Structure formats: structure tokens, C-alpha cells
Amino acid sequence: MLATLPPITKKKYETKLAKSQWHWRVQGGARSQEFIAQLEREGWKIRRTYAPAPRGRRTKELVYIDEMRDDTAIDEFHEAPTWKRFCVAIMKNDSSCLTMGFSRTPEQLALRAKALLRYKKLKMPKELQGKPDKEDSVL
């Protein structure tokens, strides 16, 4: 799938993939006991800490996963590091990889805020105010 992308876009996704893999190997992810049990039933090789995650309400356990699998039968597939999750991000054209659990960078947040402010300042022409679209009037 990556081979079909333009070089700049491909590089962005490769960087995000490497970051995701590093995160699961080195930092780990906080997951519920039920989720961890499902992974173990599927035969995932995970390193458990048996200790609460250091952030949040401390109700989840920190686990480390060294290799990505193609897919999982778990309903919340976006919670596990799978190739399916990565492919979904590409198919959705999600270059920020929000569907993979990444958050927006400060630069992306600033650009979004600037765009919203710019469009908020725009005023709708009087001739379009209160009139339905042509498609709406046909129905």
C-alpha cells in the first residue's frame, strides 16, 4: 500500500509507523485487563508489567508488544498495533494517523485554529441567507 503513495506522503506514513512500533516496544500502552486477556487468548506475545499505568486513573496495566500482527478479532482493533489499523489510516487519508491513536501536533493544532478563525470571519452573502439549496428545493 505504501508503494502506491507519493514519496512525501509515503515518508510521513513510514515515520508514523516507526514511531508507533517504537512506542509499543519501548513505552508500552495502557490497556484494560479484559483487553489484555483477549490478546493473550489470541496468542499475542506481550510483555506484561502487572502494574498500573503511570498516568490517568491507574485502572489499566502497562503492556509492551514487540511485533505487529495483521489483524485481531478484538472489537476495538484500533487499540492494538495491527497492520489493519495502519492500512485503515492510509485508506482514510489520515496522514496524522489519528485513527491509530496519534494526536495532532502543536503545528497542526495551530493551523486548524487559524483556518477555523478565518472561516468564522467570513460572512454569507445576503442573497444566500435563509434560502434553501437548489437540491433541497427539488425535494
Phi, psi and omega per residue, in radians:
M1 nan -0.687 3.139
L2 -1.103 -0.553 -3.101
A3 -1.143 -0.357 -3.117
T4 -1.492 -0.136 -3.063
L5 -1.570 2.697 3.016
P6 -1.074 2.650 -3.047
P7 -0.946 -0.720 -3.113
I8 -1.175 -0.766 3.134
T9 -1.153 -0.738 3.117
K10 -1.002 -0.771 -3.125
K11 -1.098 -0.693 3.114
K12 -1.060 -0.810 -3.138
Y13 -1.159 -0.687 3.109
E14 -1.092 -0.673 3.106
T15 -1.131 -0.781 3.131
K16 -1.119 -0.709 3.123
L17 -1.084 -0.808 3.129
A18 -1.077 -0.697 3.119
K19 -1.132 -0.728 3.132
S20 -1.111 -0.801 3.132
Q21 -1.107 -0.737 3.105
W22 -1.077 -0.762 -3.130
H23 -0.994 -0.840 -3.100
W24 -1.205 -0.580 3.127
R25 -1.341 -0.712 -2.974
V26 -1.776 -0.846 -3.091
Q27 -1.595 -0.540 -3.122
G28 1.376 3.059 3.138
G29 -2.321 2.490 3.125
A30 -1.501 2.116 -3.118
R31 -2.375 2.717 -3.127
S32 -1.254 2.796 3.128
Q33 -1.070 -0.672 3.129
E34 -1.102 -0.751 3.134
F35 -1.109 -0.770 3.132
I36 -1.093 -0.715 3.120
A37 -1.095 -0.683 3.098
Q38 -1.120 -0.743 3.101
L39 -1.052 -0.773 -3.136
E40 -1.135 -0.659 3.091
R41 -1.116 -0.552 3.117
E42 -1.421 -0.122 3.105
G43 1.552 0.318 3.094
W44 -1.147 2.471 3.051
K45 -1.581 1.804 -3.131
I46 -2.153 2.634 3.052
R47 -1.819 2.013 -3.110
R48 -1.646 2.565 3.089
T49 -1.758 -0.350 -3.069
Y50 0.951 0.470 3.109
A51 -2.280 2.617 3.128
P52 -1.141 2.605 3.104
A53 -1.101 2.529 -3.041
P54 -1.233 -0.195 -3.118
R55 -2.093 2.864 3.074
G56 1.392 -2.604 -3.081
R57 -1.457 -0.053 3.128
R58 1.107 0.569 3.098
T59 -1.725 -0.098 -3.121
K60 -1.981 2.727 -3.134
E61 -1.759 2.493 3.094
L62 -1.432 2.163 3.125
V63 -2.225 2.670 3.130
Y64 -2.069 2.403 3.128
I65 -2.237 2.146 -3.046
D66 -1.537 -0.459 -3.115
E67 -2.353 2.514 3.128
M68 -1.461 2.541 3.038
R69 -1.836 2.880 3.125
D70 -1.130 -0.800 -3.059
D71 -2.753 3.021 3.073
T72 -2.496 2.676 3.116
A73 -1.489 -0.063 3.141
I74 -1.164 2.385 -3.114
D75 -1.028 -0.713 -3.140
E76 -1.541 1.092 -3.066
F77 -1.054 -0.432 -3.136
H78 -1.247 -0.171 3.128
E79 -1.516 -0.295 -3.095
A80 -1.897 2.563 3.140
P81 -1.312 1.601 -3.126
T82 -2.115 2.769 3.057
W83 -1.188 -0.515 3.099
K84 -1.055 -0.770 -3.140
R85 -1.059 -0.712 3.125
F86 -1.170 -0.742 3.127
C87 -1.140 -0.656 3.094
V88 -1.071 -0.722 3.112
A89 -1.068 -0.732 3.130
I90 -1.168 -0.783 -3.109
M91 -1.146 -0.526 3.099
K92 -1.468 0.008 -3.086
N93 1.012 0.670 -3.100
D94 -1.613 1.364 -3.069
S95 -1.225 -0.303 3.049
S96 -1.440 -0.229 3.141
C97 1.044 0.700 3.077
L98 -1.117 -0.570 3.132
T99 -1.226 -0.249 3.099
M100 -1.685 0.036 3.111
G101 1.747 0.010 3.080
F102 -1.318 2.690 3.049
S103 -1.883 2.883 3.131
R104 -1.214 2.562 3.093
T105 -1.360 2.828 3.085
P106 -0.982 -0.623 3.120
E107 -1.154 -0.735 3.119
Q108 -1.151 -0.694 3.105
L109 -1.103 -0.714 3.129
A110 -1.141 -0.745 3.108
L111 -1.091 -0.718 3.131
R112 -1.132 -0.787 3.127
A113 -1.081 -0.699 3.126
K114 -1.122 -0.754 3.129
A115 -1.140 -0.749 3.125
L116 -1.098 -0.703 3.125
L117 -1.135 -0.722 3.141
R118 -1.081 -0.774 -3.110
Y119 -1.332 -0.422 3.090
K120 -1.185 -0.583 -3.130
K121 -1.311 -0.349 3.136
L122 -1.171 2.482 3.101
K123 -1.983 2.466 3.137
M124 -1.347 2.357 3.095
P125 -1.032 2.545 -3.090
K126 -1.023 -0.607 -3.100
E127 -1.182 -0.333 3.116
L128 -1.722 -0.226 -3.106
Q129 -1.239 2.250 3.062
G130 1.334 -0.004 3.118
K131 -1.744 2.407 3.088
P132 -1.265 2.734 3.043
D133 -1.116 2.777 3.111
K134 -1.021 -0.696 -3.129
E135 -1.136 -0.642 -3.135
D136 -1.180 -0.623 -3.081
S137 -1.286 -0.369 3.126
V138 -1.236 -0.611 -3.104
L139 -1.280 nan nan
